[in-house]
Amino acid sequence: MIEKIVGLAENLTPTALIGAGGIGKTSIILAVLHNNRIKQRFGDNRRFIRCDQFPASLTNFLTRLSKVIGADIENPEDLAPLRPYLSSREMLVVLDNAESILDPEGTDAEDIYAVVEELSHLETLCLCITSRISTIPSECEILDIPTLSMEAARDVFYRTYKNGERSDQVNEILERLDFHPLSITLLATVAHHNKWDTNRLTREWERRRTGVLHTHHNKSLAATIELSLSSPMFQKLGASTRDLLRVVAFFPQGIDENNFDWLFPTIPNQASIFDSFCVLSLTYRSNGFITMLAPLRDYLRLKDPKSSPLLCMVKEHYFSRLLVDVDPDSPSFKEAHWITSEDVNVEHLLDFFTSIDTNSASAWEACAYFMGHLYWYKPRRVVLGPKIKGLPDGHPSKPQCLFMLSQMFSSFGNRAESKQLLIHTLELWNKQGDDLGVARTLRFLSYVNRLLGFHKEGVQQAREALETYEKHGDTVGQAQCLNSLAWLLFGDNQLNAAEEAASQAITLSLDQGKQYQVCQCHRILGRIYHSKGVRGKTMNHLEAALKIASSFNWHSQQFWILYFLAQLFSDEGRFDDAHAHIERAKSHAINDTYNLARAMGLQARFWYKQCMFEEAKCGVLDAADVFEKLGAMKDVKDCRQLLQDIEGEIDLVVF
């Protein structure tokens, strides 16, 4: 960064360093000012003006500029009398903390801006600006100052802190500070002055967080942030603006720019306000979100979030958006895709509000729906899991939440945990006398048992669920059970019975217009006919399934169809087609780490069959690593067996 600015200065290019308070703008520009190349180029004609050291007015600015450049003209009214001094020699002038004079809402802001803009055009002058706000002359080369790298952050910290060895604990704290230079310097200074060892430092951080960043010399993160919040531009935004900033601080991801209207319907000009936050370097844009550096977020975060009417309103808007049944055959299915970008925010919101009120029906209902959204669009572990398991069995929301949690575990391969949760869920629904809850749980339990290889147990559960749906006249539930039954009978090698169940399911699904079930029926019929050796019907059903899945953009269905086609081509020795189809399958597992690992593992098998053992080994190791993290132990076992076979072949080749 310094080298780049030095190069710009040597070419007399006006430059502006923009960034949040404490990001290191002044440190960088001082390093430039004392750089040997800059000294050689400008000699003593290097001028530094701290713009926050005088009252913001055109007269004060011109007077300070006159004195610094050596003109010593008393109270100049404009730049005219100073031009001879400014143009007599090449000069570098730094305006540090220029937000003090360039704030659009400040005194004489327009006139000061015009003078600074003229300075940026002078041919003999190199103007360098450091500012928290981005309203600077258009001639300036703008450099947004980033946070430090991990390596640089460690160097900054240990340059001051001498009371302990380098440790992972400190690394974690630095990371949680977003590698913000001032925060790191303050932390190191406080820890060094108090002679804290690493353990004490960690305890103080966990207890006080950014409250610890206050040295005995009255330097603090709070003072730096409050300076930004006291700027005329921020004050002009209105009394409620700080509350809005606190809501941004509450959410780990910040606020999605596409959601301003439905999250803050009572706040006019939301987009303009958020733009102003970015101009003031209080927030920044990241992947479509308005977010902020971790130290600012920690300082501004609400101490009692439930007491904020604005945050509670945002919570209700999130909950309302969650309370939609994610049915692949309904229009709401595509709309629910929003969860893939907001899942961390929603989980944080639910984690907080279920913690402060365990009996909140609305929060737990939203929790169940949230996991349903994730199940379809972004299956992963959730921090809410232990809290759900810990609910009293009498809690009205527990069976629904347990059921959705079990689906989540199953979706990333942890079938044993999924089965345990379903058995518990079944007990709770039975106690509540909820027949349909029992039937739905039995159907999903039959699915999990199929994946675990317990086909006969699964068949019994699917038939029991089918009877309940028939009793209630629920034809959609009947079709789902028949579909489950077809897969179970197929796994038990009862191919004719499986074909009959799938045919009944497809008829019921077509009658109800349930294309998702129709797609699944075509998938299982394709598998059945493949086992019967009828290739034409196999391909017809798989192509029909793929056509339906593609038209509705059902990624999971497209994944599994392409996955099986890849297996089929591999069995036929058509490895180019097998690899092409597994690559297509991967493109449908963007937010699904489990399915992506399944695809990696299958591709490793292709390489193994092709005697490409090194590629196979790398692929299976990558897949096994993912499975182990997800707790998909059956998949881990399969990977270990394949790895053993691969390493045996490698040993034979070497021998």
C-alpha positions as CSV (number, residue, x, y, z in Angstrom):
1,M,0.0,0.0,0.0
2,I,2.8,2.4,0.9
3,E,4.7,1.6,-2.2
4,K,1.7,2.3,-4.3
5,I,1.0,5.6,-2.7
6,V,4.7,6.6,-3.0
7,G,4.5,5.9,-6.7
8,L,1.3,8.0,-7.1
9,A,2.9,10.9,-5.1
10,E,6.0,10.8,-7.3
11,N,3.7,11.4,-10.3
12,L,1.9,14.2,-8.4
13,T,-1.3,12.2,-8.5
14,P,-3.8,13.4,-5.9
15,T,-4.7,10.5,-3.6
16,A,-7.3,9.8,-0.9
17,L,-7.1,7.1,1.7
18,I,-10.6,6.2,2.8
19,G,-11.6,3.9,5.7
20,A,-13.1,3.5,9.2
21,G,-11.6,5.1,12.2
22,G,-8.6,3.3,13.5
23,I,-8.0,1.4,10.2
24,G,-4.5,2.9,9.9
25,K,-4.9,5.8,7.4
26,T,-2.7,8.2,9.4
27,S,0.0,5.6,10.0
28,I,0.2,4.8,6.3
29,I,0.4,8.4,5.2
30,L,3.0,9.2,7.8
31,A,5.1,6.3,6.5
32,V,4.7,7.8,3.0
33,L,5.6,11.2,4.2
34,H,8.9,9.9,5.7
35,N,9.7,7.5,2.8
36,N,13.2,8.1,1.4
37,R,12.0,8.4,-2.2
38,I,9.4,11.1,-1.1
39,K,12.1,12.9,0.9
40,Q,14.3,13.0,-2.2
41,R,11.5,14.2,-4.4
42,F,10.0,16.9,-2.2
43,G,12.7,17.6,0.4
44,D,11.4,20.0,3.0
45,N,8.3,20.7,0.9
46,R,6.3,18.0,2.7
47,R,3.4,19.5,4.6
48,F,1.0,17.8,7.1
49,I,-2.3,19.4,8.3
50,R,-4.4,17.8,11.0
51,C,-7.9,19.0,9.9
52,D,-9.5,18.0,13.3
53,Q,-7.2,20.4,15.2
54,F,-9.1,23.6,14.1
55,P,-12.8,24.6,13.9
56,A,-14.2,23.6,10.5
57,S,-14.6,26.7,8.5
58,L,-13.2,28.0,5.2
59,T,-11.3,30.8,7.0
60,N,-9.7,28.5,9.5
61,F,-8.7,26.0,6.8
62,L,-7.2,28.7,4.5
63,T,-5.3,30.3,7.5
64,R,-3.8,26.9,8.5
65,L,-2.9,26.1,4.9
66,S,-1.2,29.5,4.5
67,K,0.8,29.0,7.6
68,V,1.9,25.4,6.7
69,I,3.1,26.2,3.2
70,G,5.0,29.3,4.5
71,A,2.9,32.0,2.8
72,D,1.9,33.5,6.2
73,I,-0.9,35.5,4.6
74,E,-3.3,36.7,7.3
75,N,-6.9,35.5,7.0
76,P,-7.0,34.7,3.2
77,E,-10.6,34.7,1.9
78,D,-9.9,32.3,-0.9
79,L,-7.0,30.4,-2.6
80,A,-6.0,33.3,-4.9
81,P,-3.2,34.9,-2.7
82,L,-1.8,31.4,-1.9
83,R,-1.4,30.2,-5.5
84,P,2.1,31.8,-6.1
85,Y,3.4,29.9,-3.1
86,L,1.7,26.7,-4.1
87,S,2.9,26.9,-7.7
88,S,6.5,28.1,-7.0
89,R,7.8,24.6,-6.3
90,E,6.7,21.0,-6.2
91,M,5.0,20.2,-2.8
92,L,3.3,17.4,-1.1
93,V,0.4,18.4,1.2
94,V,-1.4,15.9,3.5
95,L,-4.9,16.7,4.8
96,D,-5.2,14.2,7.6
97,N,-8.7,13.5,9.1
98,A,-10.2,15.5,6.3
99,E,-13.7,14.3,7.2
100,S,-13.6,17.2,9.7
101,I,-13.7,19.8,6.9
102,L,-15.2,17.8,4.1
103,D,-18.4,16.6,5.9
104,P,-21.2,17.7,3.5
105,E,-23.3,18.9,6.5
106,G,-20.4,20.8,8.1
107,T,-19.7,24.5,8.2
108,D,-18.7,26.0,4.8
109,A,-18.7,22.5,3.5
110,E,-19.3,23.5,-0.1
111,D,-16.7,26.2,-0.1
112,I,-14.0,24.1,1.5
113,Y,-14.7,21.3,-0.9
114,A,-14.2,23.7,-3.8
115,V,-10.8,24.8,-2.4
116,V,-9.7,21.2,-1.8
117,E,-10.8,20.3,-5.4
118,E,-8.8,23.2,-6.8
119,L,-5.7,22.0,-4.8
120,S,-6.1,18.6,-6.4
121,H,-5.8,20.2,-9.8
122,L,-2.6,22.2,-9.2
123,E,0.2,20.8,-11.4
124,T,2.9,21.4,-8.8
125,L,1.1,20.0,-5.9
126,C,0.5,16.4,-4.8
127,L,-2.5,16.3,-2.5
128,C,-2.9,13.4,-0.1
129,I,-6.1,13.1,1.9
130,T,-7.0,10.7,4.7
131,S,-10.7,10.6,5.6
132,R,-13.5,8.5,7.1
133,I,-15.9,9.8,4.5
134,S,-15.7,9.2,0.8
135,T,-16.9,12.7,-0.4
136,I,-13.6,13.7,-1.8
137,P,-12.6,15.4,-5.1
138,S,-13.2,13.2,-8.1
139,E,-9.6,13.8,-9.3
140,C,-8.2,11.8,-6.4
141,E,-7.1,8.2,-6.8
142,I,-9.2,6.6,-4.1
143,L,-7.6,3.8,-2.0
144,D,-9.9,2.0,0.4
145,I,-7.8,0.9,3.3
146,P,-8.3,-2.8,4.2
147,T,-7.8,-4.5,7.6
148,L,-4.5,-6.3,8.3
149,S,-3.6,-9.8,7.3
150,M,-3.3,-12.4,10.1
151,E,0.5,-12.2,9.9
152,A,0.6,-8.4,10.0
153,A,-2.0,-8.4,12.9
154,R,0.2,-10.7,14.9
155,D,3.3,-8.6,14.3
156,V,1.4,-5.4,15.4
157,F,0.2,-7.2,18.6
158,Y,3.5,-8.7,19.6
159,R,5.5,-5.5,18.9
160,T,3.8,-4.1,22.0
161,Y,2.8,-7.2,24.0
162,K,5.8,-8.7,25.7
163,N,4.1,-10.8,28.4
164,G,3.7,-14.2,26.6
165,E,4.6,-16.4,23.8
166,R,2.6,-16.4,20.5
167,S,-0.5,-18.5,20.9
168,D,-3.6,-19.7,19.1
169,Q,-5.8,-18.0,21.8
170,V,-4.4,-14.6,20.7
171,N,-4.9,-15.5,17.1
172,E,-8.6,-16.1,17.7
173,I,-9.0,-12.8,19.5
174,L,-7.3,-11.0,16.6
175,E,-9.6,-12.7,14.1
176,R,-12.6,-11.7,16.2
177,L,-11.4,-8.1,16.0
178,D,-11.4,-8.4,12.2
179,F,-7.7,-7.6,12.3
180,H,-8.6,-3.9,12.9
181,P,-5.3,-2.1,13.6
182,L,-6.4,0.3,16.3
183,S,-8.3,-2.4,18.2
184,I,-5.2,-4.7,18.1
185,T,-2.9,-1.9,19.2
186,L,-5.2,-1.0,22.1
187,L,-5.5,-4.6,23.2
188,A,-1.8,-5.2,23.1
189,T,-1.2,-1.9,25.1
190,V,-3.7,-2.8,27.8
191,A,-2.5,-6.3,28.1
192,H,1.2,-5.2,28.3
193,H,0.6,-2.4,30.8
194,N,-1.4,-4.7,33.1
195,K,1.2,-7.5,32.6
196,W,-1.6,-10.0,31.7
197,D,-0.5,-13.5,30.6
198,T,-2.3,-15.1,27.6
199,N,-4.8,-16.8,29.8
200,R,-5.7,-13.6,31.7
201,L,-5.9,-11.7,28.4
202,T,-8.3,-14.3,27.1
203,R,-10.5,-14.2,30.2
204,E,-10.7,-10.4,30.1
205,W,-11.6,-10.4,26.4
206,E,-14.4,-13.0,26.9
207,R,-15.8,-11.0,29.8
208,R,-15.5,-7.4,28.5
209,R,-15.0,-7.8,24.7
210,T,-14.3,-4.3,23.2
211,G,-14.8,-2.7,26.6
212,V,-11.3,-3.7,27.4
213,L,-9.9,-1.5,24.6
214,H,-9.2,1.6,26.7
215,T,-5.7,2.6,27.7
216,H,-4.6,4.7,30.7
217,H,-3.8,7.5,28.3
218,N,-7.5,7.9,27.4
219,K,-7.1,6.3,24.0
220,S,-10.1,4.0,23.3
221,L,-12.1,2.4,20.6
222,A,-15.2,4.0,22.0
223,A,-13.8,7.5,21.5
224,T,-12.9,6.7,17.9
225,I,-16.4,5.3,17.1
226,E,-18.2,8.2,18.9
227,L,-16.2,10.6,16.8
228,S,-17.7,9.2,13.7
229,L,-21.2,9.2,15.3
230,S,-20.9,12.9,16.3
231,S,-20.2,14.0,12.7
232,P,-22.7,16.5,11.2
233,M,-23.5,14.1,8.4
234,F,-24.5,11.3,10.9
235,Q,-26.4,13.7,13.2
236,K,-28.4,15.0,10.1
237,L,-29.7,11.5,9.5
238,G,-32.0,11.7,12.5
239,A,-32.4,10.6,16.1
240,S,-33.4,7.0,15.3
241,T,-30.5,6.4,13.0
242,R,-28.3,5.1,15.8
243,D,-30.9,2.4,16.5
244,L,-30.8,1.4,12.8
245,L,-27.0,1.1,13.1
246,R,-27.5,-1.1,16.2
247,V,-29.8,-3.4,14.3
248,V,-27.1,-3.8,11.6
249,A,-24.6,-4.5,14.4
250,F,-26.9,-7.2,15.9
251,F,-26.7,-9.4,12.8
252,P,-23.5,-11.3,12.0
253,Q,-24.0,-10.8,8.3
254,G,-25.4,-7.3,8.5
255,I,-28.4,-6.4,6.4
256,D,-29.2,-7.6,2.9
257,E,-29.6,-4.6,0.6
258,N,-32.5,-6.3,-1.1
259,N,-34.4,-6.5,2.1
260,F,-34.6,-2.8,3.2
261,D,-38.2,-2.4,2.1
262,W,-39.7,-5.4,4.0
263,L,-37.4,-5.2,7.0
264,F,-37.8,-1.4,7.6
265,P,-41.2,-0.4,6.1
266,T,-41.6,2.4,8.6
267,I,-38.3,4.1,7.9
268,P,-38.3,6.4,4.9
269,N,-35.3,6.7,2.6
270,Q,-33.7,3.5,4.0
271,A,-31.4,3.2,1.0
272,S,-30.1,6.7,1.4
273,I,-29.4,6.2,5.1
274,F,-27.5,3.0,4.5
275,D,-25.5,4.8,1.7
276,S,-24.6,7.5,4.3
277,F,-23.4,4.8,6.7
278,C,-21.0,3.6,3.9
279,V,-19.9,7.1,3.1
280,L,-19.1,7.6,6.8
281,S,-17.1,4.3,6.8
282,L,-19.3,3.1,9.6
283,T,-20.4,0.2,7.4
284,Y,-19.2,-1.4,4.2
285,R,-20.7,-3.5,1.4
286,S,-19.9,-7.2,1.3
287,N,-21.6,-9.7,-1.1
288,G,-24.8,-7.7,-1.2
289,F,-24.9,-7.0,2.6
290,I,-24.4,-3.8,4.5
291,T,-22.1,-4.9,7.4
292,M,-19.5,-3.5,9.7
293,L,-16.1,-4.3,11.2
294,A,-16.3,-6.6,14.2
295,P,-15.0,-4.1,16.8
296,L,-17.6,-1.5,15.6
297,R,-20.3,-4.2,15.7
298,D,-19.4,-5.3,19.2
299,Y,-19.3,-1.7,20.5
300,L,-22.7,-0.8,18.9
301,R,-24.5,-4.0,19.6
302,L,-27.6,-3.6,21.7
303,K,-27.0,-4.6,25.3
304,D,-30.6,-5.7,25.6
305,P,-31.9,-6.5,22.1
306,K,-35.4,-7.3,23.2
307,S,-35.8,-3.8,24.4
308,S,-35.4,-2.4,20.9
309,P,-38.8,-1.8,19.2
310,L,-36.9,-1.6,15.8
311,L,-35.2,-5.0,16.3
312,C,-38.4,-6.6,17.5
313,M,-40.1,-5.3,14.4
314,V,-37.3,-6.8,12.2
315,K,-37.7,-10.1,14.1
316,E,-41.4,-10.3,13.3
317,H,-40.7,-9.6,9.6
318,Y,-38.1,-12.4,9.5
319,F,-40.5,-14.8,11.4
320,S,-43.4,-14.0,9.0
321,R,-41.1,-14.7,6.0
322,L,-40.1,-18.0,7.5
323,L,-43.7,-19.2,8.2
324,V,-44.1,-20.6,4.7
325,D,-44.5,-24.3,4.0
326,V,-41.6,-25.3,1.7
327,D,-43.5,-27.5,-0.8
328,P,-41.6,-28.1,-4.0
329,D,-44.9,-28.0,-5.9
330,S,-45.9,-24.6,-4.6
331,P,-44.8,-21.1,-5.8
332,S,-43.4,-20.4,-2.3
333,F,-40.7,-23.0,-2.9
334,K,-38.6,-20.7,-5.1
335,E,-39.2,-17.7,-2.9
336,A,-37.8,-19.7,0.1
337,H,-34.4,-19.7,-1.7
338,W,-33.6,-16.4,0.2
339,I,-32.5,-18.5,3.2
340,T,-29.3,-19.5,1.4
341,S,-27.9,-16.0,1.9
342,E,-29.5,-15.1,5.2
343,D,-29.2,-18.4,7.2
344,V,-26.6,-17.1,9.6
345,N,-28.6,-14.0,10.4
346,V,-31.8,-16.0,11.0
347,E,-30.1,-18.6,13.1
348,H,-28.5,-15.8,15.3
349,L,-32.0,-14.2,15.7
350,L,-33.6,-17.5,16.6
351,D,-30.8,-18.5,19.0
352,F,-31.2,-15.2,20.9
353,F,-35.0,-15.1,21.1
354,T,-35.4,-18.8,22.0
355,S,-32.8,-18.2,24.8
356,I,-34.6,-15.3,26.4
357,D,-38.0,-17.0,26.2
358,T,-38.1,-20.8,26.1
359,N,-41.9,-20.8,26.1
360,S,-42.2,-18.6,23.1
361,A,-44.4,-20.5,20.7
362,S,-43.7,-18.1,17.8
363,A,-39.9,-18.3,18.1
364,W,-39.9,-22.2,18.2
365,E,-42.4,-22.4,15.4
366,A,-40.1,-20.1,13.3
367,C,-37.2,-22.3,14.4
368,A,-38.9,-25.4,13.0
369,Y,-39.7,-23.7,9.7
370,F,-36.2,-22.3,9.5
371,M,-34.8,-25.9,9.6
372,G,-37.3,-26.8,6.9
373,H,-35.9,-24.1,4.7
374,L,-32.4,-25.2,5.4
375,Y,-33.3,-28.9,4.7
376,W,-34.4,-28.0,1.2
377,Y,-31.8,-25.3,0.3
378,K,-28.7,-25.5,2.6
379,P,-28.5,-28.6,4.8
380,R,-26.0,-28.1,7.6
381,R,-25.5,-28.4,11.3
382,V,-27.4,-25.8,13.4
383,V,-26.4,-24.3,16.8
384,L,-30.1,-24.7,17.8
385,G,-29.8,-28.5,17.9
386,P,-28.7,-28.9,21.5
387,K,-31.4,-26.3,22.6
388,I,-34.1,-28.3,20.8
389,K,-33.0,-31.6,22.4
390,G,-33.0,-29.9,25.8
391,L,-36.6,-28.7,25.6
392,P,-38.9,-30.4,28.1
393,D,-40.9,-33.3,26.5
394,G,-44.1,-31.5,27.4
395,H,-43.1,-28.4,25.3
396,P,-45.7,-28.1,22.5
397,S,-43.1,-27.2,19.9
398,K,-40.6,-30.0,20.7
399,P,-41.9,-32.8,18.4
400,Q,-42.1,-30.5,15.3
401,C,-38.6,-29.1,16.0
402,L,-37.2,-32.6,16.7
403,F,-38.7,-33.8,13.4
404,M,-37.1,-31.0,11.4
405,L,-33.8,-31.5,13.2
406,S,-33.9,-35.2,12.3
407,Q,-34.4,-34.3,8.7
408,M,-31.4,-32.0,8.8
409,F,-29.2,-34.8,10.3
410,S,-30.3,-37.2,7.6
411,S,-29.7,-34.7,4.8
412,F,-25.9,-34.6,5.6
413,G,-25.5,-38.3,6.2
414,N,-25.8,-38.7,10.0
415,R,-28.6,-41.3,9.7
416,A,-28.0,-42.8,13.2
417,E,-28.6,-39.5,14.9
418,S,-31.6,-38.8,12.6
419,K,-33.1,-42.2,13.6
420,Q,-32.7,-41.5,17.3
421,L,-34.4,-38.2,17.0
422,L,-37.3,-39.7,15.0
423,I,-37.9,-42.4,17.6
424,H,-38.1,-39.7,20.3
425,T,-40.4,-37.6,18.0
426,L,-42.7,-40.6,17.5
427,E,-43.1,-41.0,21.3
428,L,-44.0,-37.3,21.6
429,W,-46.6,-37.4,18.8
430,N,-48.1,-40.5,20.2
431,K,-48.5,-38.9,23.7
432,Q,-50.2,-35.9,22.0
433,G,-52.5,-38.2,20.0
434,D,-51.5,-36.6,16.7
435,D,-52.1,-39.3,14.1
436,L,-50.8,-37.3,11.2
437,G,-47.7,-36.3,13.1
438,V,-47.1,-40.0,13.8
439,A,-47.7,-41.0,10.2
440,R,-45.3,-38.3,8.9
441,T,-42.6,-39.4,11.4
442,L,-43.1,-43.1,10.5
443,R,-42.7,-42.3,6.8
444,F,-39.5,-40.4,7.3
445,L,-38.3,-43.1,9.7
446,S,-38.8,-45.7,7.0
447,Y,-36.7,-43.5,4.7
448,V,-33.9,-43.3,7.2
449,N,-34.0,-47.0,7.8
450,R,-33.7,-47.6,4.1
451,L,-30.5,-45.5,4.1
452,L,-29.2,-47.5,7.1
453,G,-30.0,-50.8,5.2
454,F,-32.9,-51.8,7.5
455,H,-35.3,-52.4,4.7
456,K,-37.8,-54.8,6.4
457,E,-38.1,-52.5,9.4
458,G,-38.7,-49.6,7.0
459,V,-41.3,-51.5,5.0
460,Q,-43.3,-52.1,8.1
461,Q,-43.2,-48.4,9.1
462,A,-44.1,-47.2,5.6
463,R,-47.2,-49.5,5.5
464,E,-48.3,-48.3,9.0
465,A,-48.0,-44.7,7.9
466,L,-49.9,-45.6,4.7
467,E,-52.8,-47.0,6.7
468,T,-53.1,-43.8,8.7
469,Y,-53.1,-41.6,5.6
470,E,-55.8,-43.9,4.0
471,K,-57.9,-43.5,7.2
472,H,-57.7,-39.7,7.0
473,G,-58.3,-39.7,3.2
474,D,-54.9,-38.0,2.6
475,T,-54.0,-39.0,-0.9
476,V,-50.9,-36.9,-1.0
477,G,-49.6,-38.7,2.1
478,Q,-50.5,-42.0,0.5
479,A,-48.5,-41.2,-2.6
480,Q,-45.5,-40.3,-0.5
481,C,-45.8,-43.5,1.5
482,L,-46.1,-45.6,-1.6
483,N,-43.0,-43.9,-3.0
484,S,-41.1,-44.7,0.1
485,L,-42.4,-48.2,0.0
486,A,-41.2,-48.6,-3.6
487,W,-37.6,-47.5,-2.6
488,L,-37.6,-49.9,0.4
489,L,-38.9,-52.9,-1.6
490,F,-36.3,-52.1,-4.3
491,G,-33.6,-52.1,-1.7
492,D,-34.9,-55.5,-0.5
493,N,-34.7,-56.8,-4.1
494,Q,-38.5,-57.2,-4.3
495,L,-38.5,-55.6,-7.7
496,N,-42.1,-56.5,-8.9
497,A,-43.6,-55.3,-5.6
498,A,-41.5,-52.1,-5.8
499,E,-42.7,-51.5,-9.4
500,E,-46.3,-52.0,-8.3
501,A,-45.9,-49.5,-5.4
502,A,-44.2,-46.9,-7.6
503,S,-46.9,-47.3,-10.3
504,Q,-49.6,-46.6,-7.7
505,A,-47.7,-43.7,-6.3
506,I,-47.3,-42.1,-9.8
507,T,-51.0,-42.4,-10.5
508,L,-52.0,-40.8,-7.2
509,S,-49.4,-38.0,-7.6
510,L,-50.5,-37.2,-11.2
511,D,-54.1,-37.0,-9.9
512,Q,-53.1,-34.5,-7.2
513,G,-50.8,-32.6,-9.6
514,K,-47.8,-33.3,-7.4
515,Q,-45.0,-33.2,-9.9
516,Y,-42.2,-33.6,-7.2
517,Q,-43.6,-37.0,-6.3
518,V,-44.0,-37.9,-10.0
519,C,-40.3,-37.0,-10.5
520,Q,-39.3,-39.3,-7.6
521,C,-41.5,-42.1,-9.0
522,H,-39.7,-41.9,-12.3
523,R,-36.4,-42.0,-10.5
524,I,-37.2,-45.3,-8.7
525,L,-38.8,-46.8,-11.7
526,G,-35.6,-46.1,-13.6
527,R,-33.6,-47.9,-10.9
528,I,-36.0,-50.8,-10.9
529,Y,-35.8,-51.3,-14.7
530,H,-32.0,-51.0,-14.5
531,S,-31.9,-53.9,-12.0
532,K,-34.2,-55.8,-14.3
533,G,-31.8,-55.2,-17.2
534,V,-34.3,-53.2,-19.3
535,R,-32.1,-50.4,-20.4
536,G,-34.6,-48.6,-22.7
537,K,-37.2,-48.2,-19.9
538,T,-34.4,-47.2,-17.5
539,M,-33.3,-44.3,-19.6
540,N,-36.9,-43.3,-20.4
541,H,-37.8,-42.9,-16.8
542,L,-34.6,-41.2,-15.8
543,E,-35.0,-38.8,-18.7
544,A,-38.6,-38.1,-17.7
545,A,-37.5,-37.4,-14.1
546,L,-34.7,-35.1,-15.3
547,K,-37.0,-33.2,-17.5
548,I,-39.5,-32.5,-14.6
549,A,-36.7,-31.7,-12.2
550,S,-35.0,-29.3,-14.7
551,S,-38.3,-27.5,-15.5
552,F,-38.8,-26.8,-11.8
553,N,-35.1,-26.2,-11.1
554,W,-35.1,-28.8,-8.3
555,H,-31.4,-29.1,-7.6
556,S,-31.5,-32.1,-5.3
557,Q,-33.5,-34.2,-7.7
558,Q,-31.3,-33.2,-10.6
559,F,-28.3,-34.1,-8.5
560,W,-29.4,-37.6,-7.7
561,I,-30.6,-38.4,-11.3
562,L,-27.2,-37.3,-12.7
563,Y,-25.4,-39.1,-9.9
564,F,-27.1,-42.4,-10.9
565,L,-26.6,-41.8,-14.6
566,A,-22.9,-41.3,-13.9
567,Q,-22.8,-44.6,-12.0
568,L,-24.6,-46.3,-14.9
569,F,-22.1,-45.0,-17.5
570,S,-19.2,-46.0,-15.3
571,D,-20.6,-49.6,-15.1
572,E,-20.7,-49.6,-18.9
573,G,-17.1,-48.4,-19.1
574,R,-18.1,-45.1,-20.6
575,F,-15.9,-43.0,-18.2
576,D,-16.0,-39.8,-20.2
577,D,-19.8,-39.7,-19.9
578,A,-19.5,-40.8,-16.3
579,H,-17.2,-37.9,-15.4
580,A,-19.3,-35.4,-17.5
581,H,-22.5,-36.4,-15.6
582,I,-20.8,-36.3,-12.1
583,E,-19.5,-32.8,-12.9
584,R,-23.1,-31.8,-13.9
585,A,-24.3,-33.3,-10.6
586,K,-21.8,-31.2,-8.7
587,S,-23.2,-28.0,-10.1
588,H,-26.5,-28.9,-8.4
589,A,-24.9,-29.3,-5.0
590,I,-23.7,-25.7,-4.6
591,N,-25.1,-25.3,-1.0
592,D,-25.0,-29.0,-0.1
593,T,-21.6,-30.1,1.2
594,Y,-22.8,-33.6,1.8
595,N,-24.0,-34.2,-1.7
596,L,-20.9,-32.5,-3.1
597,A,-18.8,-35.0,-1.0
598,R,-20.9,-37.9,-2.4
599,A,-20.1,-36.7,-5.9
600,M,-16.4,-36.4,-5.0
601,G,-16.4,-40.0,-3.6
602,L,-18.1,-41.4,-6.7
603,Q,-15.7,-39.7,-9.0
604,A,-12.8,-41.2,-7.0
605,R,-14.3,-44.6,-7.8
606,F,-14.3,-43.8,-11.5
607,W,-10.6,-42.8,-11.3
608,Y,-9.9,-46.0,-9.3
609,K,-11.5,-48.1,-12.1
610,Q,-9.4,-46.2,-14.6
611,C,-6.2,-47.0,-12.6
612,M,-5.7,-43.3,-12.0
613,F,-4.8,-44.1,-8.4
614,E,-3.3,-40.7,-7.2
615,E,-6.4,-38.8,-8.4
616,A,-8.6,-41.4,-6.8
617,K,-6.7,-41.1,-3.5
618,C,-7.0,-37.3,-3.4
619,G,-10.7,-37.4,-4.2
620,V,-11.6,-40.0,-1.6
621,L,-9.5,-38.2,1.1
622,D,-11.3,-34.9,0.4
623,A,-14.7,-36.7,0.6
624,A,-13.8,-38.5,3.8
625,D,-12.8,-35.3,5.4
626,V,-16.2,-33.7,4.7
627,F,-18.1,-36.9,5.9
628,E,-16.2,-37.0,9.1
629,K,-17.0,-33.4,9.9
630,L,-20.7,-34.0,9.2
631,G,-20.8,-37.3,11.2
632,A,-21.7,-39.3,8.2
633,M,-20.0,-42.4,9.5
634,K,-21.3,-44.9,7.0
635,D,-19.9,-42.8,4.2
636,V,-16.6,-42.5,6.2
637,K,-16.5,-46.3,6.4
638,D,-17.1,-46.6,2.6
639,C,-14.3,-44.1,1.9
640,R,-11.8,-45.9,4.2
641,Q,-12.5,-49.2,2.4
642,L,-12.0,-47.5,-1.0
643,L,-8.8,-45.8,0.3
644,Q,-7.5,-49.2,1.4
645,D,-8.2,-50.7,-2.0
646,I,-6.5,-47.7,-3.7
647,E,-3.4,-47.8,-1.5
648,G,-3.2,-51.6,-2.2
649,E,-3.1,-50.9,-5.9
650,I,-0.5,-48.2,-5.5
651,D,1.7,-50.6,-3.5
652,L,1.4,-53.2,-6.3
653,V,2.4,-50.6,-8.9
654,V,5.4,-49.5,-6.9
655,F,6.4,-53.2,-6.3
